[in-house]
């Protein structure tokens, strides 16, 4: 009986700890969202205005100045920017997650992975709002090709991929500040090679498979398929990306949990 009582007690303790960490994630995510809204006079309206303004700028440069106009170009750019900005923001914010966590740990212990997850969730919330806006816009334009199940599938893969990358770079950037600078350069390159402002059809046929091996390019293309094109998703490539993301996520989270209390000692 004593062992049974001890086992039940340990079970209750583990459940309590698990619920506490879920509460941490919820409150930190809400805090990040509210903080971003309060930082600007227009608040969350910038979540809609930012992609629209950047779409207009890119459309003028590509379609008007460079004469690279094609069918649905403005919508392609809007969707491309929405997906790219989510991945960029989630990974970048994740890269800077641990330093605030180290400072807070001096007063209150909170598992480090909680900060990474909450940063990515906050960006994912903004992305879902943006995607809902795009779906409403497509509906107003009379586009009936939106596939809700496909949108959910690609969103799940994008979230797992961004969380996996954020978990890994959070450790590297927490230990070496220069990693965040390197990440910024990497995103500048990815912006131009991921189809953010051009479609897959504009890529030479012999290079399209190689092009889709870029996770950013794949996710942008598959979002366009789910939202605009009467086609099936590339489940083979998405499945491969999900498998790789799960492996990287498990490894990144293992590092954050295994070395949770050790990492602050090695911060540069």
Sine and cosine of phi, psi and omega as CSV:
sin_phi,cos_phi,sin_psi,cos_psi,sin_omega,cos_omega
0.00,0.00,-0.64,0.77,-0.03,-1.00
-0.88,0.48,-0.68,0.73,0.01,-1.00
-0.90,0.43,-0.62,0.79,0.02,-1.00
-0.90,0.43,-0.68,0.73,0.02,-1.00
-0.90,0.44,-0.65,0.76,0.02,-1.00
-0.90,0.43,-0.66,0.75,0.03,-1.00
-0.89,0.45,-0.69,0.72,0.02,-1.00
-0.89,0.45,-0.64,0.77,-0.01,-1.00
-0.90,0.43,-0.69,0.72,0.03,-1.00
-0.89,0.45,-0.60,0.80,0.04,-1.00
-0.89,0.45,-0.67,0.74,0.02,-1.00
-0.91,0.41,-0.61,0.79,0.02,-1.00
-0.90,0.44,-0.70,0.71,-0.01,-1.00
-0.89,0.45,-0.67,0.74,0.02,-1.00
-0.90,0.44,-0.64,0.77,0.01,-1.00
-0.90,0.44,-0.68,0.73,0.02,-1.00
-0.90,0.43,-0.67,0.74,0.02,-1.00
-0.88,0.48,-0.68,0.73,0.03,-1.00
-0.91,0.41,-0.62,0.78,0.04,-1.00
-0.87,0.49,-0.66,0.75,-0.03,-1.00
-0.95,0.32,-0.57,0.82,0.11,-0.99
-0.90,0.44,-0.62,0.78,0.05,-1.00
-0.91,0.42,-0.65,0.76,0.06,-1.00
-0.84,0.55,-0.74,0.67,-0.02,-1.00
-0.88,0.48,-0.71,0.71,-0.02,-1.00
-0.88,0.47,-0.75,0.66,-0.07,-1.00
-0.93,0.36,-0.63,0.78,0.03,-1.00
-0.92,0.39,-0.62,0.78,0.04,-1.00
-0.90,0.44,-0.73,0.68,0.02,-1.00
-0.88,0.47,-0.64,0.77,0.01,-1.00
-0.88,0.47,-0.67,0.74,0.01,-1.00
-0.91,0.41,-0.66,0.75,0.01,-1.00
-0.91,0.41,-0.74,0.67,0.00,-1.00
-0.90,0.44,-0.62,0.79,0.00,-1.00
-0.89,0.45,-0.67,0.74,-0.01,-1.00
-0.93,0.38,-0.61,0.79,0.02,-1.00
-0.91,0.41,-0.65,0.76,-0.04,-1.00
-0.96,0.29,-0.32,0.95,-0.06,-1.00
-0.95,0.32,-0.28,0.96,-0.07,-1.00
-0.78,-0.63,0.50,-0.86,0.00,-1.00
-0.90,0.43,-0.61,0.79,0.00,-1.00
-1.00,0.09,-0.08,1.00,0.08,-1.00
0.83,0.55,-0.74,-0.67,-0.09,-1.00
-0.94,0.35,-0.17,0.99,0.04,-1.00
-0.88,0.48,-0.44,0.90,0.05,-1.00
-0.91,0.42,-0.39,0.92,0.04,-1.00
-0.90,0.44,-0.47,0.88,0.05,-1.00
-1.00,-0.06,-0.64,0.77,-0.07,-1.00
-0.93,0.36,-0.63,0.78,-0.06,-1.00
-0.85,0.52,-0.79,0.61,0.02,-1.00
-0.92,0.40,-0.54,0.84,0.02,-1.00
-0.92,0.40,-0.69,0.73,0.00,-1.00
-0.91,0.42,-0.71,0.70,0.00,-1.00
-0.92,0.39,-0.56,0.83,0.09,-1.00
-0.89,0.46,-0.70,0.72,0.02,-1.00
-0.88,0.48,-0.68,0.74,0.00,-1.00
-0.90,0.45,-0.75,0.66,-0.01,-1.00
-0.91,0.42,-0.57,0.82,0.01,-1.00
-0.90,0.43,-0.69,0.73,0.02,-1.00
-0.88,0.47,-0.70,0.72,-0.04,-1.00
-0.92,0.40,-0.74,0.67,-0.11,-0.99
-0.99,0.14,-0.71,0.71,-0.10,-0.99
-1.00,0.08,-0.65,0.76,-0.09,-1.00
-1.00,0.03,-0.77,0.64,-0.08,-1.00
-0.98,0.17,-0.77,0.64,-0.06,-1.00
-1.00,0.03,-0.11,0.99,0.02,-1.00
0.83,0.56,0.68,0.73,0.02,-1.00
-0.98,-0.21,0.51,0.86,-0.12,-0.99
-0.93,0.36,0.65,-0.76,0.13,-0.99
-0.56,-0.83,0.05,-1.00,-0.05,-1.00
-0.90,0.43,0.69,-0.72,0.04,-1.00
0.87,0.49,0.50,0.87,-0.08,-1.00
-0.89,0.46,-0.69,0.72,-0.03,-1.00
-0.88,0.47,-0.67,0.74,0.01,-1.00
-0.93,0.37,-0.62,0.79,0.05,-1.00
-0.88,0.48,-0.68,0.73,0.01,-1.00
-0.91,0.41,-0.69,0.73,-0.01,-1.00
-0.86,0.51,-0.74,0.68,0.00,-1.00
-0.92,0.39,-0.67,0.75,0.02,-1.00
-0.87,0.50,-0.70,0.71,0.02,-1.00
-0.91,0.42,-0.64,0.76,-0.01,-1.00
-0.87,0.50,-0.74,0.68,-0.03,-1.00
-0.94,0.35,-0.72,0.69,-0.05,-1.00
-0.89,0.45,-0.68,0.73,-0.02,-1.00
-0.91,0.42,-0.58,0.82,0.06,-1.00
-0.90,0.44,-0.77,0.64,-0.02,-1.00
-0.89,0.47,-0.69,0.72,0.00,-1.00
-0.89,0.45,-0.75,0.66,-0.04,-1.00
-0.91,0.41,-0.67,0.74,-0.03,-1.00
-0.90,0.44,-0.71,0.71,-0.03,-1.00
-0.95,0.31,-0.65,0.76,0.00,-1.00
-0.91,0.41,-0.72,0.70,0.03,-1.00
-0.90,0.44,-0.62,0.79,0.05,-1.00
-0.89,0.46,-0.59,0.81,0.01,-1.00
-0.89,0.46,-0.48,0.87,0.00,-1.00
-0.98,-0.17,0.26,0.97,-0.10,-1.00
-0.95,0.30,-0.59,0.81,-0.23,-0.97
-0.98,0.20,-0.50,0.86,-0.03,-1.00
-0.89,0.45,-0.71,0.70,0.14,-0.99
-0.87,0.50,-0.56,0.83,0.01,-1.00
-0.91,0.41,-0.63,0.78,0.02,-1.00
-0.90,0.44,-0.64,0.77,0.00,-1.00
-0.92,0.39,-0.68,0.74,0.00,-1.00
-0.91,0.41,-0.55,0.84,-0.04,-1.00
-0.89,0.45,-0.34,0.94,0.04,-1.00
-0.93,0.37,-0.39,0.92,-0.02,-1.00
-0.92,-0.39,-0.59,0.81,-0.08,-1.00
-0.57,-0.82,0.78,-0.62,-0.01,-1.00
-0.98,0.18,0.83,-0.56,0.14,-0.99
-0.70,-0.71,0.76,-0.65,0.00,-1.00
-0.81,0.59,0.67,-0.74,-0.11,-0.99
-0.91,0.42,-0.55,0.83,-0.04,-1.00
-0.91,0.42,-0.39,0.92,0.03,-1.00
-0.87,0.50,-0.64,0.77,-0.02,-1.00
-0.92,0.38,-0.65,0.76,0.01,-1.00
-0.91,0.42,-0.73,0.68,-0.03,-1.00
-0.89,0.45,-0.67,0.74,-0.04,-1.00
-0.91,0.40,-0.60,0.80,0.04,-1.00
-0.90,0.43,-0.69,0.72,0.00,-1.00
-0.93,0.37,-0.64,0.77,0.03,-1.00
-0.89,0.45,-0.63,0.78,0.03,-1.00
-0.88,0.48,-0.68,0.73,0.04,-1.00
-0.94,0.35,-0.58,0.82,0.04,-1.00
-0.90,0.43,-0.61,0.79,0.05,-1.00
-0.87,0.49,-0.72,0.69,0.04,-1.00
-0.88,0.48,-0.63,0.77,-0.01,-1.00
-0.91,0.42,-0.65,0.76,0.02,-1.00
-0.89,0.45,-0.65,0.76,0.06,-1.00
-0.88,0.48,-0.71,0.71,0.02,-1.00
-0.89,0.45,-0.65,0.76,0.02,-1.00
-0.91,0.42,-0.64,0.77,0.05,-1.00
-0.88,0.48,-0.64,0.76,0.04,-1.00
-0.88,0.47,-0.70,0.72,0.00,-1.00
-0.90,0.44,-0.66,0.75,0.03,-1.00
-0.88,0.47,-0.68,0.74,0.04,-1.00
-0.89,0.45,-0.64,0.76,0.03,-1.00
-0.89,0.45,-0.69,0.72,0.03,-1.00
-0.89,0.46,-0.63,0.78,0.03,-1.00
-0.89,0.46,-0.67,0.74,0.03,-1.00
-0.91,0.42,-0.51,0.86,0.00,-1.00
-0.99,0.10,0.01,1.00,0.03,-1.00
0.98,0.20,0.40,0.91,0.02,-1.00
-1.00,-0.05,0.90,-0.43,-0.09,-1.00
-0.97,-0.25,0.37,0.93,-0.09,-1.00
-1.00,-0.07,0.09,1.00,-0.03,-1.00
-0.93,0.37,0.79,-0.62,0.04,-1.00
-0.92,-0.40,0.96,-0.26,-0.04,-1.00
-0.85,0.52,-0.72,0.70,0.03,-1.00
-0.87,0.50,-0.64,0.77,0.00,-1.00
-0.93,0.37,-0.62,0.79,0.06,-1.00
-0.87,0.49,-0.68,0.73,0.01,-1.00
-0.90,0.43,-0.63,0.77,0.00,-1.00
-0.90,0.44,-0.75,0.66,-0.03,-1.00
-0.92,0.40,-0.60,0.80,0.04,-1.00
-0.88,0.47,-0.67,0.74,0.01,-1.00
-0.89,0.46,-0.68,0.73,0.01,-1.00
-0.91,0.41,-0.68,0.73,0.00,-1.00
-0.89,0.46,-0.64,0.76,0.01,-1.00
-0.91,0.41,-0.72,0.70,0.00,-1.00
-0.89,0.46,-0.67,0.74,-0.01,-1.00
-0.90,0.44,-0.72,0.70,-0.02,-1.00
-0.92,0.40,-0.63,0.78,0.02,-1.00
-0.92,0.38,-0.62,0.78,0.04,-1.00
-0.89,0.45,-0.74,0.67,0.01,-1.00
-0.90,0.44,-0.68,0.73,-0.01,-1.00
-0.89,0.45,-0.61,0.79,0.00,-1.00
-0.89,0.45,-0.66,0.75,-0.03,-1.00
-0.95,0.30,-0.73,0.68,-0.06,-1.00
-0.95,0.30,-0.39,0.92,0.03,-1.00
-0.88,0.47,-0.63,0.77,0.01,-1.00
-0.93,0.37,-0.74,0.67,-0.02,-1.00
-0.89,0.45,-0.71,0.70,-0.02,-1.00
-0.95,0.32,-0.46,0.89,0.06,-1.00
-0.94,0.35,-0.47,0.88,-0.01,-1.00
-1.00,-0.05,-0.57,0.82,-0.04,-1.00
-0.75,-0.66,0.91,-0.41,-0.07,-1.00
-0.87,0.49,-0.55,0.83,-0.08,-1.00
-0.89,0.45,-0.30,0.95,0.01,-1.00
-0.87,0.50,-0.62,0.78,0.00,-1.00
-0.90,0.44,-0.58,0.82,0.06,-1.00
-0.92,0.40,-0.69,0.73,0.02,-1.00
-0.88,0.47,-0.61,0.79,0.02,-1.00
-0.89,0.45,-0.63,0.77,0.03,-1.00
-0.88,0.47,-0.68,0.74,0.04,-1.00
-0.90,0.43,-0.63,0.78,0.01,-1.00
-0.88,0.47,-0.65,0.76,0.00,-1.00
-0.94,0.34,-0.53,0.85,0.08,-1.00
-0.88,0.47,-0.68,0.73,0.05,-1.00
-0.91,0.41,-0.72,0.69,-0.04,-1.00
-0.88,0.47,-0.53,0.85,0.00,-1.00
-0.85,0.52,-0.62,0.79,-0.09,-1.00
-1.00,0.04,-0.30,0.95,-0.08,-1.00
-0.91,-0.41,0.19,0.98,-0.09,-1.00
-0.93,-0.37,0.15,0.99,0.03,-1.00
0.97,0.25,0.41,0.91,-0.01,-1.00
-0.88,0.48,-0.64,0.77,-0.05,-1.00
-0.85,-0.52,0.28,0.96,0.12,-0.99
-0.56,-0.83,0.36,-0.93,-0.09,-1.00
-0.99,-0.13,0.20,-0.98,-0.01,-1.00
-0.88,0.47,-0.55,0.84,-0.02,-1.00
-0.90,0.44,-0.39,0.92,0.00,-1.00
-0.99,0.12,-0.15,0.99,0.06,-1.00
-1.00,0.06,0.72,-0.69,0.04,-1.00
-0.79,0.61,0.65,-0.76,-0.09,-1.00
-0.80,0.60,-0.66,0.75,-0.06,-1.00
-0.94,0.34,-0.24,0.97,-0.02,-1.00
-0.96,-0.27,-0.06,1.00,-0.12,-0.99
-0.91,0.41,-0.65,0.76,0.02,-1.00
-0.90,0.43,-0.71,0.71,0.05,-1.00
-0.88,0.47,-0.64,0.77,0.01,-1.00
-0.86,0.51,-0.67,0.75,-0.05,-1.00
-0.97,0.24,-0.15,0.99,0.11,-0.99
-0.96,0.29,-0.26,0.97,0.14,-0.99
-0.97,0.25,0.91,-0.41,-0.06,-1.00
-0.82,0.57,-0.59,0.81,0.02,-1.00
-0.90,0.43,-0.72,0.69,0.00,-1.00
-0.90,0.44,-0.66,0.75,0.00,-1.00
-0.88,0.47,-0.74,0.68,-0.04,-1.00
-0.92,0.40,-0.64,0.77,0.05,-1.00
-0.89,0.45,-0.72,0.69,0.00,-1.00
-0.88,0.47,-0.70,0.71,-0.06,-1.00
-0.94,0.34,-0.51,0.86,0.12,-0.99
-0.91,0.41,-0.64,0.77,0.05,-1.00
-0.89,0.45,-0.63,0.78,0.05,-1.00
-0.89,0.45,-0.74,0.67,-0.05,-1.00
-0.90,0.43,-0.55,0.84,-0.09,-1.00
-1.00,-0.07,-0.52,0.85,-0.19,-0.98
-0.81,-0.59,-0.48,0.88,-0.20,-0.98
-0.96,-0.28,0.68,-0.73,0.03,-1.00
-0.98,0.18,0.86,0.52,-0.02,-1.00
-0.78,-0.62,0.21,-0.98,0.09,-1.00
-1.00,0.01,0.52,-0.85,0.06,-1.00
-0.90,0.44,0.39,-0.92,0.10,-1.00
-0.99,0.11,0.99,0.15,-0.13,-0.99
-0.91,0.42,-0.48,0.88,0.01,-1.00
-0.91,0.42,-0.75,0.66,0.00,-1.00
-0.94,0.35,-0.64,0.76,0.03,-1.00
-0.90,0.43,-0.64,0.77,0.03,-1.00
-0.90,0.45,-0.65,0.76,0.04,-1.00
-0.90,0.44,-0.70,0.72,0.00,-1.00
-0.90,0.43,-0.63,0.78,0.02,-1.00
-0.90,0.43,-0.68,0.74,0.00,-1.00
-0.89,0.46,-0.72,0.70,0.02,-1.00
-0.89,0.45,-0.66,0.75,0.00,-1.00
-0.89,0.45,-0.66,0.75,0.01,-1.00
-0.90,0.43,-0.64,0.77,0.03,-1.00
-0.91,0.42,-0.73,0.68,0.00,-1.00
-0.91,0.41,-0.62,0.79,0.02,-1.00
-0.90,0.43,-0.70,0.71,0.02,-1.00
-0.87,0.49,-0.67,0.74,0.00,-1.00
-0.92,0.39,-0.71,0.70,0.00,-1.00
-0.89,0.45,-0.69,0.72,0.02,-1.00
-0.93,0.37,-0.56,0.83,0.05,-1.00
-0.89,0.46,-0.68,0.74,0.03,-1.00
-0.88,0.47,-0.72,0.69,-0.04,-1.00
-0.89,0.46,-0.61,0.79,-0.01,-1.00
-0.98,0.18,-0.70,0.72,-0.06,-1.00
-0.90,0.44,-0.64,0.77,-0.07,-1.00
-0.93,-0.36,0.47,0.88,-0.08,-1.00
-0.80,0.60,-0.74,0.67,-0.08,-1.00
-1.00,-0.01,-0.15,0.99,-0.03,-1.00
-1.00,-0.05,-0.55,0.84,-0.10,-1.00
-0.80,0.60,-0.68,0.73,-0.02,-1.00
-0.85,0.53,-0.42,0.91,-0.03,-1.00
-0.95,0.31,-0.33,0.94,-0.09,-1.00
-0.94,-0.35,0.21,0.98,0.00,-1.00
-0.93,0.37,0.74,-0.67,0.01,-1.00
-0.99,-0.12,0.00,0.00,0.00,0.00
